[in-house]
């Protein structure tokens, strides 16, 4: 087992031991501004503001600026795909095969797990909370079939009295607690009649903490549910939609100005057929005929008088500045920088270069949260498949490109950064020694993600060297006092590449 695998295994074991302990908070927490809050025995019932969450979802669906921004972010997070790492190749293959058909999306089962990851990002951004049900198999409720997203607007949470701590699955004796179909204490209740039905439906589905995976965004100290990205700019989104609609109406009104129709002679003699007075029914018929087809927008007034048309021109207000300000406010709240939305006016290369690293850190942070949330579920599934705790503890979900065995062949490998790392090792050794004086060959293999030397042919490393790469040559020159490829390239010269431990063995790469 490599150094990185040993460290990861020990960390996982320590984390599991820590998770077995139970919290006992001393401070009290208020409920906050939840849509509903009640107490039943020793259990508090709290829920999100369903109306607001559904409003945010409608704004996400209807506003292209918001939808594009959140969709781009979700796509960037999960775009590389996922990978399962473990000490057992057989287990890795089983878990990846399981994940490829472990999702229920849009009412369809056997969808790829990637859709759950992407949907989780979108729900967390829009509704502030992403809840994923760990769907049991039909044959055995204790076995996990896969995943399904749950609308948090339809969920209430159960916490200990005056504590923002969810009811633990094994606390079945707590006064007022509800039980799940498996007999665990419920931490959540979900009703199925839509977000506005509320918790009054008798057919509430009770779920324990072990039944769901939950991710929440920017929670306050007493929050069980998270806060939407859209919330700070919800009014601006509504105003933008209204202003765009009004602007369209104003443009149409300028094209089709105010019309005034004078029908008949107001001072004429009603008994004289030549007086020009129209019967009321004929006036209505004339009016209705023109309302139904000849003009689509603009006001039309009908008054007594001869048939005469007078127009009053309209004007379109100047709202460009206020529109730009509203758009900037909305973009500022979205998880993607402005240049990702194609709003590139006044965006130069320097600004983009400043925003890009920050955005990449946000992407990486979201990936780590997803990995940490779903890795325990993969470990549970491995236990259900019959694997022992030693190999189960090494399971880890990664959201990144499939990793080549040879780090020099991996996508994104930066030879310059690797050379700087190697030079740093040499500097720490005092400049006269070898990097192997600081890190042994086997430990270095672990840091690089390479398997133990006993498990792989070292030619895999050699084949990945690009001898024409100046950075690779410079790195070898710093490490070994000579470049990877001598000046006599093509003369059949041999370059000794030391990939051994301290036993003195070495191998040769023919230039």
C-alpha positions as CSV (number, residue, x, y, z in Angstrom):
1,X,0.0,0.0,0.0
2,X,1.4,3.4,-1.0
3,X,2.0,6.3,1.5
4,X,-1.1,8.2,0.3
5,X,-3.3,5.1,0.7
6,X,-2.0,4.4,4.2
7,X,-2.6,8.0,5.2
8,X,-6.1,7.9,3.7
9,X,-6.9,4.6,5.4
10,X,-5.9,5.8,8.8
11,X,-7.7,9.1,8.3
12,X,-10.9,7.3,7.4
13,X,-10.6,4.9,10.4
14,X,-10.1,7.9,12.7
15,X,-13.0,9.7,11.2
16,X,-15.3,6.7,11.6
17,X,-14.3,6.4,15.2
18,X,-15.1,10.1,15.8
19,X,-18.4,9.8,14.1
20,X,-19.5,7.1,16.6
21,X,-19.7,9.7,19.4
22,X,-22.8,11.7,20.0
23,X,-23.1,15.5,20.4
24,X,-24.4,17.2,23.6
25,X,-24.7,20.9,22.9
26,X,-25.2,23.2,25.9
27,X,-26.4,26.3,24.0
28,X,-30.0,26.8,23.0
29,X,-31.0,27.6,19.4
30,X,-34.1,29.6,18.3
31,X,-36.1,28.4,15.4
32,X,-35.4,31.4,13.1
33,X,-37.8,32.5,10.4
34,X,-39.1,29.1,9.3
35,X,-42.5,28.7,7.6
36,X,-43.8,26.6,10.4
37,X,-42.5,25.7,13.9
38,X,-44.1,23.5,16.5
39,X,-43.3,21.4,19.5
40,X,-44.4,17.8,20.1
41,X,-43.1,16.4,23.3
42,X,-39.3,16.7,23.2
43,X,-39.2,17.1,19.4
44,X,-39.3,20.4,17.5
45,X,-40.8,20.5,14.0
46,X,-39.4,23.1,11.6
47,X,-39.7,23.6,7.9
48,X,-38.4,25.9,5.2
49,X,-40.5,28.7,3.7
50,X,-42.1,26.7,0.9
51,X,-43.6,29.7,-0.9
52,X,-40.3,31.5,-1.2
53,X,-38.4,28.4,-2.3
54,X,-40.9,27.8,-5.1
55,X,-40.7,31.4,-6.1
56,X,-37.0,31.1,-6.4
57,X,-37.4,27.9,-8.5
58,X,-39.8,29.7,-10.8
59,X,-37.3,32.6,-11.2
60,X,-34.6,30.1,-12.0
61,X,-36.7,28.4,-14.6
62,X,-38.1,31.5,-16.3
63,X,-35.1,33.9,-16.2
64,X,-32.5,32.9,-18.8
65,X,-29.7,34.9,-17.1
66,X,-30.2,33.1,-13.8
67,X,-30.8,29.7,-15.3
68,X,-27.7,29.9,-17.5
69,X,-25.5,31.1,-14.7
70,X,-26.5,28.2,-12.3
71,X,-26.5,25.6,-15.1
72,X,-23.0,26.6,-16.2
73,X,-21.8,26.3,-12.6
74,X,-23.4,22.9,-12.1
75,X,-22.0,21.6,-15.4
76,X,-18.5,22.9,-14.6
77,X,-18.6,21.1,-11.2
78,X,-19.6,17.7,-12.6
79,X,-18.2,17.9,-16.1
80,X,-15.1,15.8,-15.5
81,X,-17.3,12.9,-14.4
82,X,-16.8,10.8,-11.3
83,X,-14.3,8.1,-10.3
84,X,-14.2,5.6,-7.5
85,X,-10.9,4.8,-5.8
86,X,-10.3,1.8,-3.5
87,X,-7.6,-0.8,-2.8
88,X,-9.7,-3.4,-4.6
89,X,-10.0,-3.1,-8.4
90,X,-12.9,-5.6,-8.3
91,X,-14.8,-3.4,-5.8
92,X,-14.1,-0.3,-7.9
93,X,-15.5,-1.9,-10.9
94,X,-18.6,-3.0,-9.0
95,X,-19.3,0.4,-7.5
96,X,-18.8,2.2,-10.8
97,X,-21.1,-0.2,-12.6
98,X,-23.7,0.3,-9.8
99,X,-23.5,4.1,-10.0
100,X,-24.0,4.1,-13.8
101,X,-27.6,3.0,-13.3
102,X,-28.3,4.1,-9.7
103,X,-30.4,7.3,-10.3
104,X,-34.1,8.1,-10.6
105,X,-34.5,11.3,-12.7
106,X,-37.6,12.6,-14.3
107,X,-39.5,9.5,-13.2
108,X,-37.1,7.2,-15.0
109,X,-35.0,4.7,-13.1
110,X,-31.6,3.3,-14.0
111,X,-30.1,6.7,-14.9
112,X,-26.5,7.7,-14.4
113,X,-25.3,9.0,-11.0
114,X,-23.9,12.1,-12.7
115,X,-27.5,13.5,-13.0
116,X,-27.9,13.3,-9.2
117,X,-24.6,15.2,-8.7
118,X,-25.7,17.9,-11.2
119,X,-29.2,18.1,-9.8
120,X,-27.8,18.4,-6.2
121,X,-25.7,21.5,-7.2
122,X,-28.7,23.1,-8.9
123,X,-31.1,22.4,-5.9
124,X,-28.5,23.7,-3.4
125,X,-28.0,26.9,-5.4
126,X,-31.7,27.6,-6.1
127,X,-33.5,26.2,-3.0
128,X,-30.5,26.5,-0.6
129,X,-30.9,22.8,0.2
130,X,-30.3,19.6,-1.8
131,X,-31.9,16.5,-0.4
132,X,-31.2,13.1,-2.0
133,X,-33.1,10.0,-0.9
134,X,-31.1,6.8,-0.6
135,X,-33.6,4.7,-2.3
136,X,-33.9,1.1,-0.9
137,X,-34.4,-1.9,-3.0
138,X,-37.9,-3.3,-3.3
139,X,-36.8,-6.7,-2.0
140,X,-34.8,-5.4,1.0
141,X,-35.3,-2.0,2.7
142,X,-31.9,-2.4,4.3
143,X,-30.1,-2.5,0.9
144,X,-29.5,0.7,-1.1
145,X,-30.8,0.7,-4.7
146,X,-29.7,4.2,-5.6
147,X,-30.6,7.9,-5.4
148,X,-33.5,10.3,-6.0
149,X,-33.7,14.0,-5.5
150,X,-36.3,15.3,-3.0
151,X,-37.9,18.8,-3.2
152,X,-36.9,20.4,0.2
153,X,-40.1,22.5,0.0
154,X,-42.0,19.3,0.8
155,X,-40.0,18.4,3.9
156,X,-40.1,19.3,7.6
157,X,-37.3,18.5,10.0
158,X,-37.5,17.1,13.5
159,X,-35.0,18.3,16.1
160,X,-34.4,18.0,19.8
161,X,-36.2,20.6,21.9
162,X,-34.6,24.0,21.5
163,X,-31.7,22.5,19.7
164,X,-30.8,22.8,16.0
165,X,-29.7,19.1,16.1
166,X,-31.7,16.5,14.1
167,X,-33.1,13.5,15.8
168,X,-30.6,10.6,15.7
169,X,-31.8,7.4,14.1
170,X,-31.3,5.3,17.3
171,X,-33.3,7.8,19.6
172,X,-36.6,5.9,19.2
173,X,-37.6,6.5,22.8
174,X,-37.7,10.3,22.6
175,X,-41.1,11.7,23.4
176,X,-43.0,12.8,20.3
177,X,-40.6,11.1,17.8
178,X,-41.9,9.4,14.7
179,X,-40.6,6.1,13.3
180,X,-39.5,5.3,9.8
181,X,-40.6,2.1,8.0
182,X,-37.3,0.5,9.1
183,X,-38.0,1.4,12.7
184,X,-35.5,4.3,13.0
185,X,-36.2,7.6,14.6
186,X,-37.3,10.1,11.9
187,X,-35.3,13.3,11.3
188,X,-37.5,14.4,8.4
189,X,-41.1,14.1,7.2
190,X,-42.0,14.5,3.6
191,X,-45.4,14.9,2.1
192,X,-46.3,14.2,-1.5
193,X,-49.1,16.6,-2.4
194,X,-46.9,19.5,-3.6
195,X,-45.0,22.3,-2.0
196,X,-48.1,24.2,-0.8
197,X,-49.9,21.2,0.8
198,X,-48.0,21.7,4.0
199,X,-47.4,19.1,6.8
200,X,-51.1,18.4,7.3
201,X,-51.2,15.5,4.9
202,X,-51.7,12.3,6.8
203,X,-49.6,10.4,4.3
204,X,-46.3,11.8,5.6
205,X,-43.2,9.8,4.7
206,X,-40.8,9.6,7.6
207,X,-37.1,9.5,6.9
208,X,-34.1,9.2,9.2
209,X,-30.8,10.8,8.8
210,X,-29.5,7.5,7.4
211,X,-32.2,7.7,4.6
212,X,-31.0,10.9,3.0
213,X,-27.9,12.8,1.8
214,X,-28.3,16.6,2.5
215,X,-26.3,19.5,1.4
216,X,-27.1,23.0,2.6
217,X,-25.7,26.4,1.5
218,X,-24.7,29.2,3.9
219,X,-26.7,28.0,7.0
220,X,-27.2,30.3,10.0
221,X,-26.4,28.9,13.4
222,X,-29.9,27.5,13.9
223,X,-30.6,26.6,10.3
224,X,-31.6,23.1,9.3
225,X,-32.2,24.2,5.8
226,X,-29.9,26.4,3.7
227,X,-30.3,29.7,1.9
228,X,-30.9,30.2,-1.8
229,X,-28.4,32.0,-4.0
230,X,-31.4,33.7,-5.6
231,X,-32.8,35.2,-2.4
232,X,-30.6,38.4,-2.3
233,X,-31.6,39.3,-5.8
234,X,-35.1,37.9,-6.1
235,X,-36.7,41.4,-6.2
236,X,-34.2,42.4,-8.9
237,X,-35.0,39.4,-11.0
238,X,-38.7,40.2,-10.7
239,X,-38.1,43.8,-11.6
240,X,-35.9,42.9,-14.5
241,X,-38.6,40.6,-15.9
242,X,-41.2,43.4,-15.4
243,X,-39.1,46.1,-17.0
244,X,-38.3,44.0,-20.0
245,X,-42.0,43.3,-20.4
246,X,-42.9,47.0,-20.0
247,X,-40.1,48.0,-22.4
248,X,-41.5,45.6,-25.0
249,X,-45.0,47.1,-24.6
250,X,-43.6,50.6,-24.8
251,X,-41.8,49.8,-28.1
252,X,-45.0,48.3,-29.5
253,X,-47.0,51.4,-28.3
254,X,-44.5,53.7,-30.1
255,X,-45.1,51.7,-33.3
256,X,-48.9,51.7,-32.7
257,X,-49.7,55.0,-31.0
258,X,-52.8,56.0,-29.1
259,X,-55.9,56.1,-31.4
260,X,-59.1,58.1,-31.0
261,X,-62.1,57.2,-33.1
262,X,-65.0,59.7,-33.4
263,X,-68.1,57.9,-34.4
264,X,-71.2,60.0,-35.4
265,X,-72.2,63.7,-35.0
266,X,-72.7,64.5,-31.3
267,X,-74.8,67.6,-32.1
268,X,-77.0,66.1,-34.8
269,X,-80.7,65.3,-34.9
270,X,-81.2,61.7,-33.9
271,X,-84.4,61.6,-35.9
272,X,-82.7,62.8,-39.1
273,X,-81.0,59.9,-41.0
274,X,-78.5,62.4,-42.5
275,X,-77.4,63.7,-39.1
276,X,-74.5,61.3,-38.9
277,X,-75.5,59.8,-35.5
278,X,-74.7,56.1,-35.4
279,X,-76.9,53.7,-33.5
280,X,-75.1,52.4,-30.4
281,X,-75.0,48.8,-31.7
282,X,-73.2,49.9,-34.9
283,X,-70.6,51.9,-32.9
284,X,-69.9,48.7,-30.8
285,X,-69.6,46.6,-33.9
286,X,-67.2,49.0,-35.5
287,X,-65.1,49.2,-32.3
288,X,-65.0,45.4,-31.8
289,X,-64.0,44.8,-35.4
290,X,-60.9,46.9,-35.0
291,X,-60.0,45.7,-31.6
292,X,-59.9,42.1,-32.8
293,X,-57.6,42.3,-35.7
294,X,-56.2,45.6,-37.0
295,X,-54.1,46.6,-33.9
296,X,-52.4,44.4,-31.3
297,X,-51.3,46.9,-28.7
298,X,-52.0,50.5,-27.7
299,X,-55.1,52.2,-26.4
300,X,-58.1,53.0,-28.6
301,X,-60.8,55.4,-27.4
302,X,-64.2,55.7,-29.1
303,X,-66.1,58.9,-28.7
304,X,-69.2,60.5,-30.4
305,X,-68.6,62.4,-33.6
306,X,-67.9,61.9,-37.3
307,X,-65.7,59.0,-38.3
308,X,-62.3,60.6,-37.8
309,X,-59.0,59.1,-36.5
310,X,-56.6,61.1,-34.3
311,X,-53.3,59.7,-33.1
312,X,-51.2,60.6,-30.0
313,X,-47.6,59.4,-30.4
314,X,-46.0,57.6,-27.5
315,X,-42.4,57.5,-26.3
316,X,-40.0,54.9,-25.0
317,X,-38.3,55.7,-21.7
318,X,-34.5,55.6,-21.4
319,X,-33.9,52.6,-19.0
320,X,-30.6,51.3,-20.2
321,X,-28.6,52.4,-17.2
322,X,-31.1,51.0,-14.7
323,X,-31.3,47.8,-16.6
324,X,-27.5,47.4,-16.7
325,X,-27.4,48.0,-12.9
326,X,-30.1,45.4,-12.2
327,X,-28.2,42.9,-14.5
328,X,-25.0,43.6,-12.6
329,X,-26.7,43.0,-9.3
330,X,-28.0,39.6,-10.4
331,X,-24.7,38.5,-11.9
332,X,-23.0,39.4,-8.6
333,X,-25.1,36.9,-6.8
334,X,-24.7,34.1,-9.2
335,X,-22.0,31.4,-8.6
336,X,-20.3,32.1,-12.0
337,X,-18.2,35.1,-13.0
338,X,-19.5,37.6,-15.6
339,X,-17.2,36.4,-18.4
340,X,-18.7,32.9,-18.1
341,X,-22.2,34.3,-19.0
342,X,-21.0,35.9,-22.2
343,X,-21.6,39.4,-20.7
344,X,-18.1,40.3,-21.7
345,X,-18.5,44.1,-22.3
346,X,-15.8,46.0,-20.5
347,X,-14.1,42.7,-19.5
348,X,-10.5,42.5,-20.4
349,X,-7.9,39.8,-20.0
350,X,-6.6,41.1,-16.7
351,X,-10.0,41.0,-15.1
352,X,-10.7,37.5,-16.4
353,X,-7.4,36.2,-15.1
354,X,-8.3,37.6,-11.7
355,X,-11.7,36.0,-11.6
356,X,-10.7,32.6,-13.1
357,X,-8.6,31.3,-10.1
358,X,-11.4,32.3,-7.6
359,X,-13.9,30.5,-9.7
360,X,-11.8,27.4,-9.9
361,X,-11.5,27.4,-6.1
362,X,-15.3,27.6,-5.8
363,X,-15.6,24.7,-8.2
364,X,-13.1,22.6,-6.3
365,X,-14.8,23.4,-3.0
366,X,-18.2,22.3,-4.3
367,X,-16.7,19.1,-5.7
368,X,-15.1,18.3,-2.3
369,X,-18.4,18.8,-0.5
370,X,-20.2,16.4,-3.0
371,X,-17.4,13.8,-2.6
372,X,-17.6,14.0,1.2
373,X,-21.4,13.7,1.2
374,X,-21.6,10.7,-1.1
375,X,-18.5,8.7,-0.2
376,X,-20.1,7.2,3.0
377,X,-23.0,5.9,0.8
378,X,-20.5,4.1,-1.4
379,X,-18.9,2.6,1.7
380,X,-22.3,1.4,2.9
381,X,-23.0,-0.1,-0.5
382,X,-19.6,-1.9,-0.4
383,X,-20.5,-3.4,3.0
384,X,-23.8,-4.6,1.5
385,X,-21.8,-6.2,-1.3
386,X,-19.9,-8.2,1.3
387,X,-16.6,-6.4,1.5
388,X,-14.7,-6.1,4.8
389,X,-14.0,-3.0,6.7
390,X,-10.3,-2.8,5.7
391,X,-11.0,-2.3,2.0
392,X,-14.3,-0.4,2.6
393,X,-12.3,2.3,4.5
394,X,-10.2,3.0,1.4
395,X,-13.2,3.8,-0.8
396,X,-13.3,7.4,-2.0
397,X,-15.5,9.2,-4.5
398,X,-13.7,11.6,-6.7
399,X,-15.2,14.1,-9.2
400,X,-12.4,14.4,-11.7
401,X,-11.0,12.9,-14.9
402,X,-10.1,9.2,-14.9
403,X,-6.5,9.1,-13.6
404,X,-3.7,7.6,-15.7
405,X,-1.5,5.2,-13.8
406,X,1.5,7.3,-14.8
407,X,1.1,10.9,-13.5
408,X,3.2,12.2,-16.4
409,X,0.4,11.0,-18.8
410,X,-2.5,12.5,-16.8
411,X,-4.5,15.4,-18.2
412,X,-3.4,18.7,-16.8
413,X,0.1,17.4,-15.8
414,X,2.3,20.5,-15.4
415,X,5.9,19.6,-16.0
416,X,7.1,23.0,-14.8
417,X,5.3,22.6,-11.4
418,X,6.7,19.1,-11.0
419,X,10.2,20.4,-11.7
420,X,9.7,23.1,-9.1
421,X,8.6,20.5,-6.6
422,X,11.6,18.3,-7.3
423,X,13.9,21.3,-7.0
424,X,12.4,22.1,-3.7
425,X,13.1,18.6,-2.4
426,X,16.7,19.1,-3.5
427,X,17.0,22.4,-1.7
428,X,15.7,20.9,1.5
429,X,18.3,18.2,1.3
430,X,21.0,20.9,1.3
431,X,21.7,20.9,-2.4
432,X,24.4,18.2,-2.2
433,X,22.2,15.2,-1.5
434,X,19.5,13.4,-3.5
435,X,15.7,13.9,-3.1
436,X,15.7,10.3,-1.9
437,X,17.5,11.6,1.3
438,X,14.2,13.4,2.1
439,X,11.6,11.1,0.6
440,X,12.2,7.5,-0.2
441,X,11.4,6.1,-3.6
442,X,8.4,4.2,-2.4
443,X,7.0,7.2,-0.5
444,X,7.5,9.4,-3.6
445,X,5.5,6.9,-5.6
446,X,2.7,7.2,-3.1
447,X,2.7,11.0,-3.3
448,X,2.5,10.8,-7.1
449,X,-0.3,8.3,-7.0
450,X,1.8,5.5,-8.5
451,X,1.3,1.9,-7.3
452,X,3.9,0.0,-5.3
453,X,6.9,-1.0,-7.4
454,X,6.0,-4.7,-6.8
455,X,2.7,-4.2,-8.5
456,X,3.8,-2.6,-11.8
457,X,6.5,-2.6,-14.3
458,X,8.7,0.6,-14.0
459,X,8.6,0.9,-17.8
460,X,5.2,2.6,-17.4
461,X,7.0,5.6,-15.8
462,X,9.7,5.6,-18.4
463,X,7.3,5.5,-21.3
464,X,5.6,8.7,-20.1
465,X,8.8,10.9,-20.3
466,X,8.8,13.4,-23.1
467,X,12.5,13.8,-23.7
468,X,11.9,16.8,-25.9
469,X,10.1,18.7,-23.2
470,X,12.5,21.4,-21.9
471,X,10.9,21.4,-18.4
472,X,11.4,17.6,-18.1
473,X,15.0,17.9,-19.2
474,X,15.6,20.8,-16.7
475,X,14.1,18.8,-13.9
476,X,16.4,15.9,-14.5
477,X,19.4,18.1,-14.8
478,X,18.5,19.6,-11.4
479,X,18.0,16.2,-9.8
480,X,20.8,14.1,-11.4
481,X,23.2,16.7,-12.7
482,X,22.5,16.0,-16.3
483,X,19.5,16.4,-18.6
484,X,17.2,13.5,-19.5
485,X,18.4,13.7,-23.1
486,X,22.1,14.5,-23.6
487,X,23.3,16.6,-26.5
488,X,24.1,13.4,-28.4
489,X,20.4,12.5,-29.0
490,X,20.2,10.1,-31.9
491,X,23.7,8.6,-31.2
492,X,22.3,5.7,-29.2
493,X,23.5,7.2,-25.9
494,X,22.0,5.8,-22.8
495,X,20.7,7.9,-19.9
496,X,20.5,6.4,-16.5
497,X,17.1,7.0,-14.8
498,X,17.2,6.2,-11.1
499,X,13.7,4.9,-10.1
500,X,15.0,2.5,-7.4
501,X,14.9,2.6,-3.7
502,X,18.2,2.7,-1.7
503,X,19.3,-0.7,-2.9
504,X,21.3,0.7,-5.7
505,X,19.2,-0.7,-8.5
506,X,18.7,1.5,-11.6
507,X,17.2,1.3,-15.0
508,X,18.2,2.8,-18.3
509,X,16.2,4.8,-20.9
510,X,17.7,4.6,-24.4
511,X,17.8,8.1,-26.1
